[in-house]
Amino acid sequence: MELFAGTIDALRILVEAAACRRSWPADEKVQWPCGGGRNIVFKEDMALELGSPETESVSCLLWTEDISCIDPGTVTMIGPDFTESHGRSLPFGKVVLLAVEGFSEDNAYERHRDLDLLRYDLDLKGFMIRAVSQHMREWCRISRDALAQGLSAHVLGSSIIRLYRKTPYVKGVEIIFFTSSVHDVRRLGEITAPSGLIVAAMNKMASEMDFECSSCDYRAVCGEAEGLKGMRDRLMDRSRRSVHG
């Protein structure tokens, strides 16, 4: 099942065209102290802010069953690294690219939801995340101590990759960060906006059990994403069976 192929293709073009691009193989053995679930970074302790409400922020999770579409185990940074940006507030883009298996019209919504929620399991001392999934935003703070100890894009990306690789149906993970400019993060938002509409359509179908296409705000999206039609049909069938016992 494929829902995000067009977005991934457009993302690849954007990344390849970036002049300030660096990539590293992830270190899945990287060790960073845990915050013990108390990862609050107050303003007075902050060294770096990423994607604050005053600037641009985009956070996106995309998956594909075609592993050739991603570069598994790679962390890419477009723009200055965290360790090069002490005392600054930067625009922030984050894309998690996953190679998955076994996704179908029956389980895609639940699996996507579970994968998206995994971000909150990331527990790195001195790193605070606030996310608004429905708006595809992520606001992060890094403390002075964490930055001084070397909390870099490579460390963060490697930690995210290790987190997602624990999921049995995830076979590969690639992370891409943007801190280069407001313009670049806005462009990332434009490219990934269709994926946000697809996720919103999945949410509407699954949570509201609303299958009336003529009045749906997402009917154009469903017309372009074949998998969404299959999900709608399966959910409708499941709804009928529950009503009739």
Secondary structure as UniProt FT lines:
FT   HELIX           5..17
FT   STRAND          21..25
FT   TURN            28..29
FT   TURN            36..37
FT   HELIX           43..45
FT   STRAND          46..50
FT   TURN            53..54
FT   STRAND          57..64
FT   HELIX           67..69
FT   TURN            72..73
FT   STRAND          74..78
FT   HELIX           82..84
FT   TURN            86..87
FT   STRAND          88..90
FT   STRAND          92..100
FT   TURN            105..107
FT   HELIX           108..117
FT   HELIX           118..121
FT   TURN            125..126
FT   STRAND          127..132
FT   HELIX           133..135
FT   STRAND          137..143
FT   HELIX           144..148
FT   TURN            149..150
FT   HELIX           153..165
FT   TURN            168..169
FT   STRAND          170..178
FT   HELIX           182..203
FT   HELIX           204..208
FT   HELIX           213..215
FT   TURN            217..218
FT   HELIX           219..224
FT   HELIX           226..243
//
